[in-house]
Amino acid sequence: MNNTAITKSDHVRARQMLALADAAQLPAADRAWLESHLEACDSCRAFAQDAGDLVRALRSIPVAADRTLVAATQMRVRLRARELRQRDERLWLVGVSCVVVTLTAALTNLACWRGFTWLVERTHVSAATWPVAFVALFIVPALAASVLLLAKGTHLADHSR
């Protein structure tokens, strides 16, 4: 078989190009290959002609939608747009809440740490004891509450439905 022979894969490639894209939108190299293939291949040229005729025929048919279909579609589009706006508002609120909670927790953590340091200095508790007490009394309850809320899934629940 010589290099000028047309293979089955050439036909498949040409028909895929014709079916999936307008020939004018193809890259220059693909468009040149397709044009040369169509010049040499009668069956693909007929396929291209039939496909073009079909597209022109389909485009010439007027399409009219029923008023109720248009109204129902518009209503659904508006409902979906409202749902997306509400979701975005909730996500923004969650983001702001996370920032506020993080800042508040950091400030409270710092204040409690200094308070524990002051308390240890006054009560002469060993240096190894007070960090454990700090973790047990301050951080563990917050972590436990977070885990419970995550397990319950209340942070993602949508109560509006």
Buried (B, 14 or more C-beta within 10 A) or exposed (E): EEEEEEEEEBBEBBBEBBEEBEBEEBEEEBBEBBEEBBEEBEEBBEBBEEEEEEEEEEEEEEEEEEEEEEEEEEEEEEEEEEEEEEEEEEEEEEEEEEEEEEEEEEEEBEEBBEEBEEEBEEEEEEEEEBEEEBEEEBEEEEEEEEEEEEEEEEEEEEEEE
